[in-house]
Amino acid sequence: MIPLFKVYMSKEAPAEVSKILTSGYVGQGPVVDDFEKHLKDWLQHDYLLTTNAATSAEHLAIRLLKNADTNKVNFDGMGFSNSHWPGIQPGDEALCTALTCTATNWPVLANGMNIKWVDVNENNLNMDLDDLERKLSPTTKIIYLVHWGGYPVDLDRVKKIQNKCHRMYGFKPAVIEDCAHALGSEYKGRKIGSHGNMCTFSFQAIKHLTSVDGGLLSVPHKHLFDRGKLLRWYGIDRENTSRKDFRCEEDIVEWGYKFHMNDVLASIGLCNLKNIDKNVINKHKDNAKYYNENLANVDGVTLLENKSGHDSSYWIYTIKVERRDKFMKMMQEKDIMVSRVHERNDKHTCVREYISALPTLDKVVNEMICIPVGWWVTKEDREYIVECIKKGW
C-alpha cells in the first residue's frame, strides 16, 4: 500500500533525544530556545512561540486578541488600528471555514465566540473570499483562514476585506491563519507565517515538520510575543532571576496555560528542521508538479488552481473526481491510500446552532479526494498512481 501519510524522522533524532533523557532536564529549557532560534531563521520572522500542540497555539492566539491591551501595542501590522480595535466580547463572531480539522474551530467556541461559516472556493478549497466579504457584520472580530493543502489564501484580498469592514463598522477584524498544511508555502515570495497576521503551525506526527507533537504561534509585535511567553506558562515570568525561592513565583498579573514545548520534543524538531527543505518539502513539491503535468487532461479529474505567487508546499494533494466513491474503491484495490483527510466541521452536533447554507462545500465534498504526494512517494510510485488514474474507474 502506498500510504497517504508517513512520519519523517531524522536518523539523528534518537541520539539527540537520548542526550536529553539522560541530562537530568527534560522540561522547557535551552533546547526549546535553540529550536525557536532556528525556526526564526528559517521562517524569517522574529516573534515565534513554540507550544505543546498546534491546538494550544490556536487557543493562545485568540486569548491574546481577546484581552489585547491596545494602549501598549500598535496593531496596524495585523491589519487593524489600535485606536479602533474594540476587543472581543462574549458572542462576537469568527468567520470560519468548515473544511478543516476541528482543531481550527473548536478554540473559537472555547473562547466564548460564535462561529459563522463561510463557504469554500471550488477552485482551491480555501475560504470563498466573496462569501467572506458578504458575511461581515458589526460582531465580526476574527477572520480565521486555512491554507488548504498548503495553497496560500489571497492575503491581499483579505486585507481589502478588512478595510471594507473598517469603512462599514469602524474597525478591522483580526486575521488568524491556520498554517497547519502550509509550512514552507510562500505567498508572493514570502513564507506563509510572515505577512503580519497571527499564524499557527502544527508539528504533529504526520506534518511536514514533526516534533512528535507540538505547534508554533507567530505574532507580529513584541508586546504580543512577550505576553504570549507568559501566558503559555501559567502567566509566570520564567526569566525573572530575582525570586528569593526558585520554586516560588512572583505575583502573576494575568493567568495563563500549560502550553509550552519541552526539550525532548524540541530536540526532535531541531533534527528534522535541518533537512526540512531537501528531504521533505522539495519532494512534496516535485511530486505535486508531476501530478500537475500528468493529470491535467485526464477524463473525470479536475485539478485545483495553481496561480503565480501562490507557492504551495503540498502537505496534501487534492483533486476533484467524478464518481468519487468508485474512484476510492479503485484506488484501494490498486493499493493506493486515499482520503478526504478532514470531515466538514459544520456537520457535528456541537455546532448545530451555527448551521448555514454552504452550497459550494455541499458540492465539492462529494468530489474531493487526496492522493499520496509526500516525501516517501518515489518516482515509480507516482508514475503508478497516474497510470491507475488514467485507466479509469
Order of alpha helices (4+ residues) and beta strands (2+ residues): alpha-alpha-beta-alpha-beta-alpha-beta-alpha-beta-alpha-beta-beta-beta-beta-beta-alpha-alpha-alpha-beta-beta-beta-alpha-alpha-beta-alpha
